[in-house]
Amino acid sequence: MIIAVIADDFTGANDNGALLAAKGFSSATCLGLAHWNPREFTQCDAVCLNAESRLLHRQEAWKAVYDAVRAFNLEKPALVSKRIDSTLRGNVGAELEAVIKAMDDSHGHNETLAVMVSSYPHSGRICVGGYQIVHGVPLERSPIAKDAATPVHHTAVLKIIADQTSLPCGFVSLEKVLAGPAAVREAIEAARARGCRAVVCDAVSDDDIAVIAQSLADAPYPLVSLDPGPFTAELAAARIKAPRAEFENRIFLTVGSTSELTRVQMEALRLAHPCHIVPMDVRKVLAGEAESQAECRRVLDAVFAAPEDTKVLGVCTATSKEDVFSMQEMSQRLGIAPSEISRRYQHGPGPGGPGNPAKRQPAHRRPVHLGRRGYGFGHAQAQGGRVFRAGHGAAPCRLRPHYRRRAPRPAHDHQGRLCGRQGQPCGMRGIPVHQNFNPQTACLDRSIANQPA
């Protein structure tokens, strides 16, 4: 392990892992300090620990983070990150204090500097003038600030920190960030000279975050990054040579959308990059056990037969208008209720799938779902034990077609998935590079653009 991430919740741990994997670092999530065993993570460059500290009382959160950092520092990681919520919910100040104290105790000195970049531009979170802005709205006026469990009462980042700790903190303005890495480093060193143990930095774009990371590429003292994920990924890339410079198959897509927009996006993708996207015949998946199993075997064999230069690998269920069918018409054709059709394509073939509704699949044999509509791939045993692992040779991605839900939902659901209100864009996810599936990852076009040609 060369990168240690302490997250305040499970989705945050996964999110950081996916962003680090996009930079070439293999990553895995540890479900808690009680589950931490260094021998089980020896092949991982980055380990993201879920400290589950966001909802704890302040002192409990302080102790959870302190204990986690102390335990991870025994492995001597090159970079320690404290993952915070992009809307600064939870015990941000207390956890900042805890991570610095743990670093001091681990290293035997007080030279550690924490650099906080609370921006996540791709998710609409930026920090400018020291104020946290969420989709153009001051944080304290955003709906997130009224969270019942972890409300936020201020927009000023330094004020949020000061409510929870007396630790001296400096500030690097957007003016300094726009001036380049040298100006940022000068401002950081000036803050350290004044006795600041932490520095909050403005950033309104991914380029700004990269500038801050570059300014610290050769910093000779221990660093802790505090951020929602993007800054940690950039800082790791700036300070540590990634073991994998390129991905074998950079992207794996599973597309279950039937919209015209999705087909246009896929065609644009094919024109821009070497692709191997295998169509699945959903009619065969719904027809019965034998045909369903045969179709899934055919698709899986075709996926494994991808050319070596393929940059985008995947499966789709509708390559043309002819592949789209009416649920009602299919119901009449098969002589089954629409609800049974829905159940079949949600569960896929095998036990619990078409032809065998009474049985449920054990967890290790459940199907890999393809896209929002979940057409099943089939369980591992039926495919000779071959299983896709999202930790090797794939890049985080999200294809965003328009998709109509049956009922309105908020912009993000409780699991952090990007959702759409009725008739508005909704996330269509690929499989991220991480050992735990994380739907909240970078956009497809950004993932491709950031990869080497």
N, C-alpha and C positions, 0 to 999 in steps of 0.2 A: 504494500500500500504506500503510495507516494502522495495521495491527496486524501485528506480527512474532512468530511462535511458533517456538521452537526445541524440537523434540521429540526424545526419545531413541530412538524407534522409529517405524515406519511407521503402525501402528494408532493410536498416540498422536497423531500428527500429524493423521490423519483424524478422530479423535474430537474434538479441539479445533476443527477446522474445522467440523464439524457443529454443535457447540454454539454457535459464533460465528454461524453462518448462521441458527440459530434466533432470534438476537437481531437479525437484519436485516443482517448483514455478509456480503457475498459472499466466498467463500473457496476456496482451492485448495491442494493439497499439492505441494511441490517435493521431488523424490526425493533430493536431496542437494546439497551446496554446489557440486559440479562441474556440476550442471544449472541453477544459479541464473543467470538472465538477467532483470534487472528489466524489460526491454522486453516480455517475454512475460507479465508479471503486472500490467500497468498497469491492467487492468479489475477487479482483485481488491482488496477492502478488506483482507482478511487473507490472509497467506501462511504456511503451516505447513511448516517445513523438517524433513525427516527427517535428523537428524544421525547417526543409527545409533550412538549413543554408549553405550548401556546395557551392552553386552558388552565395551567397550574397556577397556584398562588405564587406571588413573586419570589418568595424565599425558596419554594420548592423548585421553581423553574431555574433559579440561580444554581441550586445544588445539582439538578439534573444535567445542566450544561457543563458545570465545573467537573463533575465526575466523568462525563463523556470525553471531554477534552483531555483530561489527565490520563484516561485509559488509552485513548488513541495516540497520545504523545509517546507512549512506551514503544510504539512502532516507528518513531522518528519520521513522520511524514514531512515532505518538503513544503507542503502548503496546508494550512488549516483554514477552514471556512465555517462561518456561522451563518446558516441560511435563515433569513428573516422573511416575513410576509411582505409582499410588494405594497400592501396598504398599511403596513406598520402596526398591525394588530398584535396583541399578545404582550410579552414581556421583553420588548426590544432593548430597553436600557439596562435592565437587570441582567439579561443574557450577555450583553456587551461587556458589562463589568465582570461577569463570571468567566468568560472566555479569556479575558486579559489576565485575570488573577491566575487561572489555570496555566496559561502560557508562562507567566512569570515564575510560578512554582516549579514548572517542568524544566525550564531553562536555567533557573538559579539567578536570574537578573530581571530587571524591569525595562528592557529595551524593546519589548514587543510593541508594535503599532497596529491598531485596528483601522482599516480603511472601509468606510461605509459608502456604498453606492446603491441607493435604494431604488434606482430607476429600472424599469423593465419596459423599454420603449415599445417593444412588439406587442405588449399587452396593454398599452395605453397608460403606463405609469412612468412619470418623469419627475425629476427634481430640478427646480430652477429657482435661484435666489434663496435656496435652502427650504423651499416649500414643496411639499409633495402634491402633485397634481394627478388626478385620476380621470382619464378621458376628458381633459380640459376643465375639470371641476376641482376646486380646492378639496383636499382630502376630507376635512371636517364637514363639508357640505355634501359629500358623496353618500349614496345609499349604504356603502360599506361601513361608513363611520358609525352608523346606527346599529351595527351588529349587536345582537342581544348579549352574546357571551363575551365579546372583546370589543367594546366600543372604542372609537378614537375621537379625542376631544380637540386636537390641534392639527394644524396643517404644517407648521414649522417643524422640521425634523429634529433640530437641536432642542426644541422645547419638549418634544415627545421623549427624547432621551433624558433630558434634565429632570423630568418628572419621576424617573426611576433610578437615577444614579447621579452622584456628584462628580463623577469622573470628568476631568477637563477634556473638552472636545474642540477641535479646530474646524475650519470650513474652507473649502476650495470652491470658488465661484465659477460660474459658467464662463466668465471672461477669461479666467486662467486656463480652463479646459480647452477653449477654442484657440488659445495661443499655442497649444501644443504640449508634448510630453515634458519638455524642459521647464516650461513655466509651471506646470502642475507639480513637478518634483521640487522646484524651488519653494512653492507654497507649502507643500507637505513638510519639507525640512524646516521651514520657518515655524510651523506649528509645533513640530517636535522640540525645537529649541525653546519654545515658550512653555514646555512641560505638558503638552497635550498628549494623551495616550490614544486618542481616536481622532479621526478626521472624516468629516462628512463632505462628499463631493457632489456637485451638480452634474447632471447629464441629461440630455434630451434626445439622444440618438445612440444607436449601437456604436457609431464611430467615436462618440464622446467616451463611451465606456472603454473602448479599445485604447484610446489615448491615455486614460488614467492608468490602465494596466501596463502600457508600455513605459510609462514614467517610473514604474516600480520594478521593472524587469531585473535590475541589478541592485536593488536595495539590499544592504548588507545585514540588516537586522530582521528578526522574525516578524512575519506579517500574518495578520488575520483578515480575511475578507468578510464583510458583512453585507449581504445583498440577497436578492431573490433568485440569483442564479447566473445571469449573464456576465457580471463582473468576475465571479469566481472562474468561469470558463475562460474568459479572456486573460485573467491573471495567470491561470495555470498554463495557458499556451505561451505566455510571454516569459515565464520563469522556468518552465520545465519542458524538455523535449518530449513530445508525445511518442509513445512506442509505435503507434501506427500512424503513418503519415497519410495513408489512403485506406479506403474501405474496399473490400473485395467486391461486394455488391452494395453500393452505397444506400440504396433505398429499396424497401419492400413495401409495396402498396397492396391494400385490400380494398377494393372499391365495389360497394353494393348499391350505389345510387343509380337510379334510372333516368335522371334528368338530362336534358339536352346539353345544359351547361357543363355537366361533368364530362360528357363525351367530347365536347369541344376542348376542354382542358386536357383531356387525355391525348387527343390528337396533337395539340400543341406540344405536349411533353414528348411524344414520339418523334416529332420533327426536330426537337432541340437536343435530344439525348438518346443514346442507344438503349432501347427498351425491350423487355421480354415480358409482356403482360398476357397471361393465358386466360381466355374466356371460359367461363363455366356455364353449362347449360342448366339453368335452374329448373326447367321443366323435367329434366331427368332426375334431379335431386328430389323433386316432389313426387315422382311417379311411383316409387316403391323402394324397398330395401335393396334389392339386387341392382337395379339401375342406378340408384343413388350411390352405392358403394363403388360401382364401376366408374361412374363419372368422377367421383372424387379421386380414385386411383389414377385415372387418365390425367386429371389436372395436376396432381402432385408429380407424376412422372414428367409431365411437360415442364413444370417449374424447375425441376432438378436438371433438365436438359438445356438450361439457358446457356447461351454462348459466354465465353470467359470475359469478353469485353462489355458485358451488360452492366449498365450503371443503374438502371431502374428495373426491378424485378417485381412481379405481382400477379394478382388475379382480379378479374372483373366479372360482373354478371350481366352487363348490357353493353355491347359494342355498337349496336345500331338500334333504330326504332323497332325493328322486327323482333328484337329480343325482349321487348317490354310487353307484358301481357296484363290483362285485367284480372284482378283477384276474383271478381265475381264470375267471369268466364271460366277461369281455371277451376273454380269451385264446382261449377256445373259439369265441366268436362270430366273431372275426377270423381264426381259424386260425393264430395265431402264438404263440410262446412268451411267457410273462410277462416274461422278460428283454428281449425285443424291445419290448414295451409300455413297459417302464421306459425303455429307450433312446430311444424315440420322444418321450415327454413330457419327457425331460431335454434332448434336443437341439432339439426343436421342428421346424417346417417348414423348407424350403429345403435347400441342400446340406448333407448330413450328417444330415438329418431324415427324416421318414417318406417312404418310397419311394425313398430314395437313400442307403442306409447306408454305401456305400463311400467317399463323399467327406466330407471334413472342411471346416468353414467357416473361412475366414480370420478373424483376430481382429476386424477392423473390421466383420464381417458376422454375428457370432454373435448368437443370440437373446437378448433380455432375458428372464430367467427370472422366472416369476411365483410367488413364495412358495417355501416349503420344497420343494414337489414340482415346481417348475421347468417349468410348461407354457409353451412358447416363444411369444413374440410374433411371431417372424419377423425376418429381418434387414432392415436399413435400406433396401437397394436394392429389395426387394420391396414396400416401402411408400412408394415414391416419394421416398425420401430423408428422410422425416420420422422424427426420432429424439427420444426423450425425453432431456432433460438434467436431471440431478438437482440442478443448481446454481441453478435459477431457478424460483421460485414453488412450492416444496414445503417442508414442514417435517419435521424428523426425527421418526420415530415407530417404535413397535414394538408390534404386536398380539400378545398373549400367550395363545394357546389351549393346552389340553392336547394333547399329541401324543405318540404312542408310537413310540419308536425300536425298531429291531430288536435293538440291543445297547446296554448301558449305556455312558455316556460321562461324563467329568468335568463339573463345573459350567460350565467355560469351556474351549473348545478352544484350540489354539495360535494361532488367528487372532483370539481375543478374542470369538468369537460366544457368546452365551448359549445353553447347551445344557441338556438335561434328562436325568436318568437315566430309565430305562425306567418309563413310567407317570407321570412328573412333568412339571410345566410346562416348555415349551420355547419359545424365542423365535420368533415369526413376524414377519419383518421387512418394513417398508416401505422405500422408497428415501429416504435422508436428503438434506438439502440440502448437497451437497458434490460437487465434481467427481470425487472418488474414493469409491466405495461403502464405507460404514462401517456394519456391522451393529450396532455397540455404541453405540446412541443412546438418547435418552430414551423413556419409555413414551408410548404413544398418548394415554392420558387426560391425562397431564401436558402433552403438547405442545398439546393442544386447550385445556386450561384456561389455559395461559399466553398464548394468542393473544387479540388484541382481538376483541370480539364483532362 
